[in-house]
Amino acid sequence: MKEVTTASFEQDVLQSDKPVVVDFWAAWCGPCRAVSPILEQIDSETEKLDVVKVNVDQEPDLAMRYNITSIPAMKVFQNGEVVHELIGARPKPAIEQELAAYL
């Protein structure tokens, strides 16, 4: 899974030609560490969307811009807009169900 920064967000997420799931996370967040391998699996299993990570401690401007108040927070971007949000850790089937429209 690619780590995205403020500098690369425009190109990697907003200008992507396919849906992008952005995982807003932090190293100290236990639930974030639980969700990360699930998102990596989903990323490797499909070509229909990309999954990227944003470390909220290293990229506070992005966290503020997208109103991240609790993590893990996953936002689906399509054509530069947020089209879906998931907050909190969930098992893989629940995440896949939430993302079904984009898979």
N, C-alpha and C positions, 0 to 999 in steps of 0.2 A: 504494500500500500504506500502510495506516495505521500510524503509530508509536504503540505502546501503552506506557503508564507504569504504575508501581505503583498510582497512583490510579485509572486507568481499566481495569486488568486484569480486575477482578471483572466489570464490566459488559460489556466488549468481548470477553472470552474465556470466562470461567467461566459466565456467564449467557446466552451466545449460543444461539439455537435451531437453529443448524447447526454442523457441524464447523469448527474454526478451526485453521489452521496458524500456529504462532508461530515466527517466524524469529529466533533469538537470534544477534546479530551484534555487530560492533564496526567502527568506521571504519578502524582500522589493519589489519584482517584481509583479506588479498587474496582468499582463497577465498570469504569472505562477499560481497565485492563481485562475484565471478563468479556466485554463486547468486542474488543479489538480482534481476537482470533476468528470470531464469527464473521466479522466484516471482511477480514482477509480471505476467508473461504469463499464468501459470496463474490468478492472481487475476482478471484481466480476461476470461479465457476461460470462466469458470464462475460460476454463481450458487449452486452446491451447497455451496460452502464459502467461508470468508473466509481471507485471508492477511494477517497483521499482523507487525510487526517490534518487537523489544525490543532496545534498545542495552544490552549488558551492562555497559558502562562507566558509563552514566547510571542504570541500574537494577540495581545489584549485589544488592539484596534479592531480586528476582525470579530472578536467575541462581542465587543460593544456594538459594532455595526449590525450584527445579526441577533442582538438581544439575548445572548446566552447567559441565563441566570442559574442554570443547574446543568451538570454534566453527568453522564454522557448525554450529548444532544446530537442527533443526526438530522441534517436537513438535506432534502433532495432539491437540487437545482436543475431547472430545465429552461433552456433559452435565456439564461441569466437571471431567472426569477426563482424564489423559493416556492416549490409546489407541494411539498409535504414535509412534516416534521415528526420525529420520534424522540421522546425524552425518556431517559432511564434505560437501564440494562434489561434485556429480554433474551429469552432463548432463541436459537436460530430459526425455528419454525415461525415464531411470532414476528421476527424481523422480516423474514421472507414474505410473510403474509402482508405486512405493511408495505413492502416494496413490490408486490406482485404486479402492479400496473406498469412498473418500469423494467421488470426482468424479462 
